[in-house]
Amino acid sequence: MDAAIVAEPAGERIAKARALRARLAAFDLHIPALAFVLAGTFLLRVWGIKQGLPYSYNVDEATHFVPRAIAFSAHDLNPHYFLNPPGYTYLLYVVFELWFGSADAVARVYASDPTSVFVVARVVAAVLGTASVWLLYFAGARMFGRTVGLLAAAVMAVAFLPVFYSHLALNDVPALAPVALSLYGTAGVIRFGRRRDYVIAGVGVGLAAATKYTGGIVVVCLLVAALQDAFSGRALHSVRRLIGAGLLAVLAFVVANPYALLHFSEFWSGVQQQASLAAGSDPVKLGSHGNGVAYYLWTLTWGFGWVPALGALGGALLLLARRRIGMALVLIPAPIAFTIFMGGQQRFFGRWLMPIFPILALLAAYGTVELIRRLAGPAAGRWRLAVVGGLAAAVLLGQSVAAAVHDDAVLSRPDTRNLLRAWMVDHVPAASKVVLEPLVSDNWVLDVGRSLPWTSTGARWLRWPTWLTELDPSGQLLPDGERRYVVVDEYERTLYPGLLDQYVASGYCWVVIGSLQAGRAFSQPSAVPSAIAYYNSLALRAREVFHVSPFASGAQPIPFGFDWSIDYYPRQFRRPGPELTVYRLGGGKCAGSGSTTGSAASR
């Protein structure tokens, strides 16, 4: 017999409905939302993380951090290099020792399988990038509340430049973690003025500067917060705690960069050299951008995002309009001073602006949350605020999400330089003499993990020494066949049509050019007319046998620009890498058809 179904009394149904509404009202959306943001942050940073490997095509990654971390295992811990602070390098050294088991194991793996070493180093950068987003949430929550903290974290999670540079073993993204840590401590100084907050802020400043010198800009935020704390009636305590924070910042810097103290002269020389390089002038490298401040303001429109940049401006103005002068003074001066200072140099690159991104994200999130509250109305419930906030967040983050996803998809595809090498292995005989523009690292001509018998160096092909020139800096021939060393930035200045005759006379019949070098020359032809003549003569005298483009089929190639040529922000990119062309010279020692198919190949 079926059991009788007893109708639930109306009073109980009402009580259950009220209990459900109470539970929903008490449910904290911030926790699952933050988990979602952090998961997305990490995934965006590891998608395509093997780009280009086993060869690293970023000069700084290939020469500065990973190799120096490995060298610590074989030598002392003095980096003997201070153009970049070694904080991130020391961290890689520790991680490599733990991951691979021993110093010898790291060296062996790096020689036989560099991909695994670079992936570990890049994942470390991605993890620290994710940690910076997490720490920024807490900083924003302390300053303005959890909603602002969550939105600031989301802005940093998808901002294009932090996402892109999390894919490389460089110090730019790792520096953002201590920057955010310092902002968290500074927020505590503003709210509580406790000793622990000064400690956190000071340690963050020191670690940020020890990872990337310019990361120390957050000291401005700490100083202003401490000054306000002093005016609140705790002057003596504030001064003492600020001095303590300063000492801890120095201590943290020295712990992460001990040879700054142990070999101060060497350290100071490196710092001065870095400042000199940033202040140097190279019109070819800089392309068409002449004003640094304008360049960085333009960088914000894509590297940070149009809407977040305008939101940061709106947030700053709103703080001033509402007379929240204390918070305004903590957050506004640092990015302005940083942009003006960096823009006053003669070299400027988008990634150099990243240390102020966490501050801008806080301002953008504050302005956006206040706008959401105004749009939702004063009597809006939690769920209405959530809907309006979701729409506003979509507008705030849409450009960055689209750019990051597109770029990750690009990075997940084969690099044009990898495709070029595969073609050359098939078509350019081993031990051939080739002219390779400075587009690749030195180990690119080696087969990873083995030494080839065809050349004395174990390389597959013999390279023309593009790092040497017989011209002086003014373009005149040096006396008696002398040669001088050429840094990659000066390469275009060493080109002239007569080099083609030297190639043929020496049997260097294969010439590889790429848009990272030729593009610089053609972006300012009046600066290097001999280089333009060289490229034009090459196209007339040689036969094109291979061409590969990073752009989608039918897409218009983008004009040369140093940032967009290496970070692939424009939608035209389908794969990473420069546009590459292989030419074969004829006549003299280059007579004959070679081993190509006789027709141009393209991909």
N, C-alpha and C positions, 0 to 999 in steps of 0.2 A: 504494500500500500504506500503511495507517495506521501512524503511528509507535507504537512500543511504549511503553506507559505504565509507567514504572519507579516502584515504590513508594518513597516517601521513607523513609529509615532512621529508626527510632524515636528515635535519639539526636539527629538534626537537628531533628525535630519538638519534642522537649523543649527543645532549645537555643533555638529560635525562640519558643516559648511563654514561656520565662524572659526572653528579650530584650523581648518585648512587655509582660510584667508590669513589667519594669524601666522601660520607657519610660513606661508609665501611671503608675507610682509617682513618676517624676521630673517628670511633667507638672504644671505650675503652674496650678491652677484659678483663682487670684486674678486673673490677667491677663485671661482672657476674661470672667470674672465682673465685673470692674471696667468693662470695655468695655461690657458689657450694661447695667450700672447707669447709666453716663454717658449711653448712648444713650437709655435710658428716662427719665432725668432731663430731658434736653433736650426729648424729645417731649412729656412731660407739661406742660412749660412753654410750648410753642408751640401746642399744640392749643387752639383757641378764642382765639388771641391778638388777633384783630380784634374782639373783643366790643365792641358799642356804637358802633363807628366808623361814620361819620366824626366822631361826637360823643363826647367823653370825659365820662363821668358821675362820675368820681372828682374831687372838688374839688381835691385836692392835685396830681393828675396834670395836670389842665386848667390850673392857674394857677401851679404852682411850678417845675417842672423843664423840661419841653419848651419852653414859651414863653420862659422865661428863657435857655435855651441858644440859642434863635433870636435873642433880643435882643442877645446878645453880638456877633452878626455886624453889627448896626447901630449899636451903641454901644460903650462901653468894656467891659472884662472885670470891672468891679466889679458884682456881682449886686445890690447895694443891698438885700439881703434875706438875713438870717442866722437866720431861724426854723429853717431846715434848712441844714446845711452844704452848700456848693456842689460837693463833689467829684464827685458823679454828674452834676451839671449841666455842669461843665467837660468831662467825658468825652463827654457827648452833643454838646457844641459841636464837639469834635474829630471825632467820628464823622460828624456831619451835614456838616461841611466836606468830609470825605473821600468820603462816600457821594453827596452831591448835587452836589459840584463847586465850589461857591462860596457866599458869603454870600447874594448876590442870589437864587441858585437855591433855596436853602433857604427863604427868605422867600416866594418865588413859589409853591413847592410847598405850603408850609404854608397859604397863602391859598386855593389852588385845589384841593388834594388832601391835606387834613390826615391822611387815613388812612395814606398812605405814610410820613409823618413819625412818627406815633405807633407804627406797626408797627416801624420801625427802632429807636425808643427802647425799645419793649417787648422786642424781640429782644436788645438790649444787656443788659437786666435778666435775661432768660432765660439768656444766655450766662454772665453773672457768677454767676447761681444755680447753673449747671452747674459752673462753675469752683470754687465753694465746696465742692461735693460732692467734686470731685477732690482739692482741697487737704486736705479733712478726712480722706480716705483716708490720705494720707501722714502727717498728724498722728497718727491712730490707730495706724498701723503703727509709728511711732516710739515711741509710748507703751506699746502693749500687744502689738503684732504685727500682721501683715497681715490676719489673719482679723477681728480687732476693727476694724481700719481699714475693711475692706470692708463690714462690717455697719453701722458708723457712717455710712458714705457712703450705704448703702441707706436707712437711717432718714431721713436728711436729704433723700434723693432724692424720697421720697414723702410726707413730712410735709405736712399739708394747707396750713397757712398759707404756708410758703415756695413751695409749688406755686401757690397762688392768686395771691399777690402778685408772682410772676414774670410774670404776664400784664399788669401795669401798669407804667408808666414812673415808678416811685417809688424812693426810695433804700433801702427796707427790705431787699430781697433783694440789691442790689449790695453793701451793707455786709457781708454774710455772707462774701464772698470774702476781704477783708482780715482779718476775724475768724478765719477758718480758717487763713490764712497766719500770723497771729500765734501761733495754737495750734501750728502746725507748728514755728515757731521755738522756742516755749516747750518743746516736747517735746525738741528738740535741746539746750536748756539743761539740762534734767533729765538727759539721757543723757550728754552730752559736755561741756557747759559751754564750748563754743568761742565765739570772737568772732563767727563768722559766724551762729551761732544767735541770739545776742543781737541782731545786726543785723536778721535776718529778723523776730524777734519785735517789736522796736521799730518797724520800718517798718510792720508790720501794724497795730500799735496806732494809729499816727498816721493811716494811711489809713482805718482803720475809723472813727475819730472824725471824720475829715474828710468821710466819706460820710454817717454818721449819728452824732450826738454820743454816743448811748448805746452805740454799738459799741465805745467805748473801755473797756468793762467788762473786756475781756481783759487789761488792764494788771494786774489783780489776779492773774491766773494767772502772768504774767511775774514780778511782784514776789516771789511765793511761791517760784517755781522758782529765782530768783536768790538768795534767802535760803538755800535748801537748798544751792545750789552753794557759797555762802560758807562754810557749816558743814562742807563736805566737805574743808576744808583749803586752799581757794583763796580765802580771804577778800579779799585785796587785789585779785587779778585779777577776782573777781566784782563787787566794788564799782566798779572802773574800767569793766568792761564794762556793768554796769547803768547807770551814768551815761551811757556812750556810747549805749546803747539808748534812754535817755530823751531825749537830745539828738536822735537820729535820729527818734524818734517826733514830737518837736516840729517838726523839719525837714520830715518827710513831711506832717504836718498843714498846715504853712504852704505847702508846694509845691502841695498840692491845694486850699488855701484861702488864697491869698496876701493877700487883703484883710482877713483876720483880723488881720494885722500892719500893713498899709498904712493901714487905716481901723479901728483898734482900737476906738474909741468906738462906731462904727456896729455893728461885730461884737458887742461886749459887750452893747449894747442889744438886739440880736436874740436873743442867748442868754438874757438876762433875761426878754424877752418870751415866749420859748418856755417857760421855767420857770414863768412866771406863768400862762400858758394851761393848762399841765398841772396846776398846783396850783389853778386856778380851780374854781368850783362851778357846776354846771348840772344840777339834778335831772331836768329833762325829757330832756336829751341822754343822761344816764347811765342812764335807764330804771330798772329795779328792782334793779340791782346797787349795794349800798351799801358793800361792803368790797373794797378793791382786791386784797388778797392772796388772798382767797377767789375773786375773779373770775379772777385769773391762774392759780390752781390748777385752776379749772374749765376755763379756756382750754386748759391742757395736755391735758385728756382728749379734746379733739377737734382742736385745732390742731396738737398734737404726736402724740397718740394715747394711749389708755388703757394699752395694753401697753408701748409705749416709755417712757411716764412712770413706770410701775411698775418697768420694767426699769432706768431711771436711778436710782430710789430703791434698788433691789436692788443695783445696781453700786456705789453710794456706800457702802451698808452693808457690802458684801463687802470693799471696800478697807479699811474700818476694821477689820472682823473679822480680816482677814489681816494686819493691822498694816502695810499699805502706806501708812503715814501721809504720806509725802512726796507720793505721787501724789494721795492723798485731799485734802491741803491745797491742791494746785494746782487741782483740779477742783471741789471741793464748795463752798467759800465764795462764789465769784463768783455762781453762780445764786441762792444763798440771799439774798445781799446785794442783788442786782439785783431780785429779786421783792419783797423787803420795801420797798426804796426806791421802786420804781415803784408798788407797791400803796399806798404812803402818799400818793400824789397824789390829787387829786379827780376826775381824768379817767383812764380806762384803756380801752385798746383792745387786742384780741388781738395785732395785729401789732407792738405795742410790746415784746412779750416775745421776739421772734425773735432778738435778739443772743445769747441764752444757749442757743438750740437746738443749735448745734454742740457745746457742752460737754455738754449732756444726752444728745446722741446718742452721744458717746464713752462716757459712763457706762452708758447702756442697752446698747450693743454689748458692753462688757466684761462686764457682768452676764449677758447672754444667752450669750456664748461660754463662760463658766465653767459655766453651767447645762448647755449642750450637752455639754461634756466630762464632766460628772458623769453625765448621762443615758446617754451612749454607753459609759461604762466606761473604766477605765484602759488596757485592752488593745485598744481599738477601733482598727481600721485607718482609713486615709484615707477610703475610700469609705463606710464605716459612719458616720464622722463627717460626711461630706458629706450623707448621707441624713438623719441626725438633725438636722443643721444646717439643711437645707432645710425640714424640717417646723417647726423652731423659728422660722426666718425668716418662714415663711408666717403663723405666729401673731403674730409681732412686727409684721409689716408689713401684715397683712390689712386692718385697719380703715382705715389711711391710703391704701392702694391703692384700695379701694372708694370712699372719699370723694373722692380726687383724680380718678378716672375719671368719677365722677358729676358732679363740679363742672365738669370740662372739657367734658363733653357738654352741660351747661347753658350754659356760656359760648359754645359753638359755635352756639347758636340765637339768633334775633333778640331783642334787648332789648325789654322792654315799652315803653320810651320811644321806641324806633324805630317800633314798631307804632302807638303813639299818634300820632306825628308823621305817619306815612303816612295814618292815618285823618283827621287834621285837614286835611291837604293836600286830601283828597278832599271833605270835608264842611264845613269852616269857611272861608268866603270870605276871599280875600286882603284885607288891610287891616282885618280885623275886630279888635275890641278884646277881649283875652283876659286872664284872671287865671291866671297860672301860678305855682303854689307853687314855692319854690326847690328843684326837683327836677332841673333841667337847667342846662347852662352858658348863658352869654349868647348864644353863636352858634347856639343851637338854633332860634331863630326865623328864622335866615338859611338860604337855599338855598346850599349849599356851592358856591363857585366863581363865584357871580354875584350881582349886586345887582339887587333887584327894584324896579320903578318905582312900586309902590303906596304906599310909605311913604317918608318923608324919610330914614330910616336905611337903606333898602334891605332891611328885614326883611319877612317875609311877613305877620306879625301885629304889632299894637301891644300891648305888655305893660303891665299895671298895675304900678306900682313897689312890689313887695312888699319891696324893700330900704329903704323909707321908712315911717315911722309917725308919726301925730299923737299917740301916747301917750308919756308919760314912762316910765321903768323901773318905776314903781309902778303903772302902768295908768291914770293920770289924763291927761286931755286937756292937751296943751301950750297955752300962751296964744297967742291971735291966729293960729290956724291954722298954727303952726310945725310943722315935721317934723324928725325926727332919723333918722340912718342906723341900720339894723338889720343886725347880722350874722346869718347863717343860723341859728345856734344859738338866737337869741332870737325867731325868727319866730312860734312858737306863742303867745308872750306878747303879740303885737300883734293877735291876732284877737279880734273881738267881733261880735255879730250886726248891729250898725249898719253894718258895712262893706258888707253886701249892698245896702242902700239907696244907698250911694255908688256901687257898681258900676252899678246900674241908671240912676242919674241921669247918670252919665258915659258910658253906652253900652257898658260892659264886660259883655257878655251871656254870655260863655263862661267857665266856671270849671273849672279842672283841679286836682284834689286827688290826693294820693298817700300811700301808707302810710308813706313815710319821714318825713312831717311829721305827718299825722293820727295815725299810729301812736304817735308820741312823746307826743302830747297824751292819747290814750286810755289809754296805759300808766300815766299818773299823772294822772287827771282832777282830783284835788283841787288839783294844782299850777297848773293853767291852766283854771279853770272857764269863763272867758269864751270860750276856744277851743272847748271842748266845746259850748257854746251856739251858737257860730258854725257848727260842722259840722252840728249837729242842725237849725238853722234853714235851712241850705243844702239839706239833704235834703228838708225840707218845702216850701220855696218854689220850688225849681228842678226841672227835669225831667232825669233821667239819660238821656243819649243815647249814651254809650259807656263800656264797662268792659273792662279787660284785666287778667288775673291772671298772675303768674309761676308759680303752683302747678299741679300736675298735676290733671286733671279728677277731681273727687271727693275730692281731698286736703284735709285740714284745714289752713287757713292757720296759720302759726306766730305766736305772740305776738311783739309788737315787741321787738327787741333790736338794738342798733346793729351789732354784728359780724355776726350771722346775717342781717340785712337787706341786707347788701352783699356778703357772700362766699358765700352760697348753699350752705352746708354741709348744711342739713337735706334729707332725701330728698324732701320735698314739692315742692321747686323743680323746675320743668321748663324754665324759661327765666330769664335774668337780668332784673333790674329790680324796681321796686316794683309793688304793686297800684295801678292808676290808674283814675280815674273822671272823666268829663267831664259837667258839668251845664250846662243852658242856662236862664238866668233869663228871666222874662217880665215884661210890664208896662212902662209908661213907654217909655224909649228901646229897651227890649228886647222890645217887643210884636212879634208875628209868629212864624212857625214856624221861621225860619232856613232853612238849606239841608240840614238832616238829613232822614233818611227818615221821621222822625216816630216811630220806635220805637227802643228801646235796642239798641245793637249790642254784642256781646261776643265775645271770642276767648279 
